């Protein structure tokens, strides 16, 4: 059930990411890597808020401060992965920016879910049952 909720939250956040990216990089023709950076940050902030409201139980394993630091760190790695895939897809594979962004965001989705679900937001009761 958690994965389905995260798919919905991630899907909505992904639409926000893709909308911002498409508007600024395709319609207004700003640099796609700069736009990709900012659209990813906006979507990640939205995803975090929606995730703690609807998917994960916040503050059960780590303090809120440490939890936010870890989410930012994991998201930073996700941003790096996103930018590498985006650049590679557009410049090397010559894929349209729109589809390259979908590919990049889809790849990072799994990274974010796995780390958040199985480490950052893993509840104490989940840890006991997995031992």
N, C-alpha and C positions, 0 to 999 in steps of 0.2 A: 504493500500500500504506500509506503514511504517513497518508493521509486516513482510510482504513478503521480503522487503529489509533486515530487520534484520535477517530473516531466512537464507538468502543467505550469509550475512556477518558472522553470527553465525555458519553456516554450514562450511564455509571455515576455520574460526578460530578453529572450532571443529576438522576439519581434521588435522590441524597443531598440535593441542593438542594431538589427538589420535596417530598421526604419531610419534611425539617425545616420547610420553608415551610408545608406542609399541616397538620402537627401543631400548630405554634404559632399560625398565623394563622387557620386554619379551625376546628380542633377546640378550641383553647384561647382563640381569639378575641383574640389580641394584635394590635397594630397591624401591618397587612400590610407597610407600608413598612419598619418597624423589623426585622421578621422577615426580610423580603426582603434587607435589608442583611447580616444575620448569616448567613443560609443561603447567600447568594452567596459570602461570605468563606470559609466552611467548605468549600464545593464547589470554590472556586478553589484553596485550599491542597491539597486532595486531587487536583485535576486537575493541578497543577504537579508534585507528587510522582510521580503515575502517568505523566505525560507524559515526564518525564526518565528514568523507568525503562523505558518501553515504546515511546515514539514518537520523541522527539527526542534527539539526542546533545548532552548538556549540556557546557558549557565549551569548545566548539571554536572559537567565534567571539569570545566575550567571556569575561572572568573570571567566576567563579561569582558574585562580589559584584555586578558590573555586570549580569549576566544576571538575578539576582533583583530588582534595582532596576527593570530594564526590564519584567520580568513584572509586578511590582507596579504600575508606572505604566500599562501596557496594561490590566491588570485593573481599575485604578481607573476608567479610561475606560469599560471594559465595565460596571462597577458603575453608573456614571452613566447609561449607555444603558439598562441593565436597570431601574433605578428610574424613569426617565422613561416607558419603555414600560409598566411595571407600573401606574404612576399613571394614565397616559392611558387604558389599557385598562379599569381598574376604575372610575375616576371619570367619564370622558368617554364611553367606549363602553359602559359598564355591562356588562362581561364578568365572569363569575364569576372570583374570585381564582385558583382552580386553573388555569383556562385562560389567564388573563392571565399567570400565571407561566410557563407553557409557552411562550407567545408571546414573552415577554421573554427567557427563557433561550435559546430557539432562535435568536433574532436575534443575541444576543451570542456564541453559539457560532461563527458565521462570522467575526466580528470577531477573536476570540481566535485561531482557527486561522490565519487569513491573516497576522496580524502575527507570531505565533510562528513559523510555518513559513517565511515569506519574509523575515523580518528577524532576529528574536532568535536562532533556532536554525538559521539557514541556515549550512550548513557551508562551509568554505573551498573544498572541491571543487565544491559546488553553485554557488558564485560564479564559479569559473573556467569552468565549462561554460556559464553563462549569458552570459558576455562575448562 
